[in-house]
Amino acid sequence: MNKYLFIFILLISYNSFSQLNFKTYFKKAENGFEFLADNNEYCPVSVEVDLELVNLSTSNGNFKTYLIPARTTGFVITTLKAIKAGSYKYNSKTRYNYGDFATKEKDIIAVEEYIYNLPFKQGKKFKVSQGYNGTITHQKKNALDFLMPIGTDIYAAREGVVIKVVDHNTKTCVTKGCLEFNNFILIYHSDGTFSDYAHINTNSANVKPGDKVAKGQLIAKSGNIGWSTGPHLHFEVFKQEIIKRETLKTKFKINDGTRSTRLFRRKSKVL
């Protein structure tokens, strides 16, 4: 006779990226369950777990954030065991997103010392129409808008792994509602940060998820797609959190490659 009576399961998941290729699930185990994760993304995913348990113990604790390695299936987050004979129940709430949420402040300082290439061909010059903490769409955001003609070659500012490519959109408008139509490429870096190249031209990406790209490699052509007031490239480096990004200031090689700069404030500047 079974000594344990299953009552109910409530599983609620949330992620701020649509169609993130990640899931959590329960699998029956001896006297309980295993709580597992499948991460089919090309970068780590952090998942916050909140369990409400009755007559069950958890092997790895509760109210914790777990890091699930890239391209991993059947990762055991925690094991639930019955404490005593009788009924038991559990509720599960999870929130997850790209990256390692546990990145320390000292690591961010090191990140900001990295010297990036400019995201276009060496020797070219493009005006920065909106810099860090800009007054139009960059409020409290360390991001750069480079004015450039549609079809300009875009190069990787840093080496990494491509984790997401969207280049099928064709719509453009000047309101925030068009944000969902942005074309972009996301690249994951070895220090846990990401770079975002946005408004690329339709069907112009030269890379796909899973590709390893070199610094200075051609990845796409610039465009005017999504939430945009004119042809430009939006570039930012960030650390991902559950709901929002923490955008980071960057240094670039300029001119002959012997100097770096941390310019790009609110006003426009020609490089």
N, C-alpha and C positions, 0 to 999 in steps of 0.2 A: 504493500500500500504506500502511495506517495505521501511523505510527511510534509511536503511543501506545497502551498497553494499560491499560484500566481494570481495577482490581483489586477494590475493594469500597468501599462507603459505609456508615458507621454514623452515624445521626443520632439523637441523644437530646435531647429537650426536656423542660423542667420549668417549671411556673409554679405559684404558690401560690394563685391564684384559679381556681376551676373555671370552665370554659367561657369563658376569656378569648378574645376574638375576634381572635386574632393567630397568625401562623404564619411559620416560616422554611422555605426550600426552595432547592434547587440548580437552575440552568438551564444547559444546555450553551452554551458560548461558544467562540470560536476558541482552540484549544490549551488548553482548560480549562473552567472553570465560573464562573458568577456565583452568589454566595450572596445570596439576596434575602429580603426580609421584607414581609409584608402586615399592616398594622395597621388594622383596621376599628373600633377603639375610638374614643371621642370625647375621648381625651386621649393624650398621648405615652406610649409604652411603652419601657422600657429593656431591652435584651437583652445578657446576658453571653455572649460567644462564646469557645469553646476549640476550636481546630483542631489536629489532629495530621496533619502533612503529610509525604509522601514524594515527592520529585521534583516538588514543587509550591511555588510562591511565592504569597504573599498580598499584595495591593496595600495593605491598610490595617492590617497587623499582626495579631497574635494576642493571646489572653488580654486582651481589651478589652471595654468596655461601650459599646454604641452606642445612641443615642437615635433612635427611629423616630417621626416626627411623627404626630399623629392623622389618621385617615382617609386613609392613604397606602398604596398598593399598588405592588409592584415596586420597593421601595427597595433599592438596591444596597448591601449591607453591605461586601462585599469581593469581589474577583475573584481566582480561582485560576488560575495559569498554569503550564504544564509548564516545568521548568527545562531538561531535555534530552530527547532521544529515548529512549523506553523505557517501562517500566511506571511507574505512579504510583498512589497511594492516599491517601485522607484519611478521618479520623474527625472528626465534629462533635458537640460537646456545647453546648447552649444552656440558659440559664435566663433567664426574663423575667417582668416584672410591670409594673403601672401606674406611671407617673410617671418623673421624672428623678432617677436615683440620684446624680447629680453635684452636687446642691444643696449649696452651701457653708455653713459654719457661720455666716458673716455674714448669709447669706440667711435662715437659721432665726431669728436674732436679730431681723431685720426683721419676719419673720412674727409673732413673739410680741408685737410692738408693735401689730399690727392690732387695731382695736376692733370686736368682733362684736356683733350684736344677740343678745339671748336668743332661743332657738328656740321661743318661744311668744308669744302676743298681749301687746302692751305694756299694762302695768298689772296683769297677772295675777301671782300669787305661787304658787310651787311649792317644796316642800321638796327640798333636795338630800340624798338618802338615802346617797349614796356619792360622795365627791369624788376629788381627785387622790391617787394612791397609797393607795387604800382597802384595807381589810383583807379584803374579801370576794372580789371579782373584779377589783379595780383595782390589784393589787400591781404596782409599777413601771410604772404606766400613768397618764397624764394624761387622765382621762376623767371624765364627770359623769353621774350618774343623777338625773333629775328625777322625783319621784313625782307622778303626775297621773292623773286618771280616764281610762278607755278612751274614745276618741273626742274627746279634746282636740285642737284645731287645732295643727299644727306648722308653723312658718314657717322659711324659710331664714335662717340666721344671717349668711350672707354670699353675695354674688352668685357665680355660676359656671355650669358646664355639668354637667348630670346625666350620669353615665357608667354607673350601674347601679341598677336598681330591682328589688327582690324583695318582693312583697307577697301572694304566693299561699299562704304557709304558714299553718297553723292550729294546729299543735301547740305546747304549752307544757310545760316541766318545769324542775326546779330543779337538774339536773345538767348538767355540761359537754357531755355527749353531745347535748344539744339545741341546741348552738351552730349546727349545720347547718340548723336550722329557723328561724333568725332572719329576720325581715322587716326590710329596711333600704333606705335611699337613700344613694348615694354621690355627692358633688358635688365636681368638680375646680375649683380656684381658679387665678387668673392667676399666682400666685407659685409654683405647682407643688405646693401642698399639697392635701389632701382633707378633707372633713368627712363624718362618718358619723352618720346618724340611725337608730337601731336599735330594734327591737321594735314598729315601727309596726303598726297594725291591718290585718287581712286585707282586701285589695282597697280600700285607702284612699288609695293614692298618687294625687296630682293631676298628676304629671309622669312623663315617660318619658325613656329614654336619648337624648341629643342635644338636649334642651331647654335653653335658656339661662334661668336663673332670676335674678330680682332679689333683692336683700337685702330681707327682710321679706315675701317671697312665700309664700303658702300652698302647702305641698308634700304634706302627708299628715295623718293623724290618729293619735294615739298609741294604743298597744295593750299587749298582754301576751303577745307571741308569741316562741317560741324559748326560749333559756336565760334564764329570768326567774323571780324569786320573787314578783312582783306587778306590777301596772300601773305602767309608768314609761317614760320616754324616756331612752335611752342616747345621749349626744352626745360626740363626740371629733373633734379635728383632728389630722391626722397627715401625716408624710412617709413614703411607701412605699419599702420596701427589698425585696430579692428574697424573703426568707422572712418578715420581720416588719415591723411598723409602728414608726416612731418617733413616739410621741404627743407633742403639743406643748401647753404651757400657753397659755391664751387670756385675753384681756381682753374685758369686756362693757360695753355701755351699760346703766346701771341707773337706776331711778327716773325722773327727768325727762329723762334722756339727756345730762346734763351731766357725769356722772362715770363712770369706768370702774373695774373692780376686777380683781384677780388673786387672788381668794380661793379658796374651794373646796378646802380641804385634806381631811384624813381625816374630820373631824367633819361632821355634817349642819348645814346652814344654811338659813334661810328667806330668800328674796329678796323 
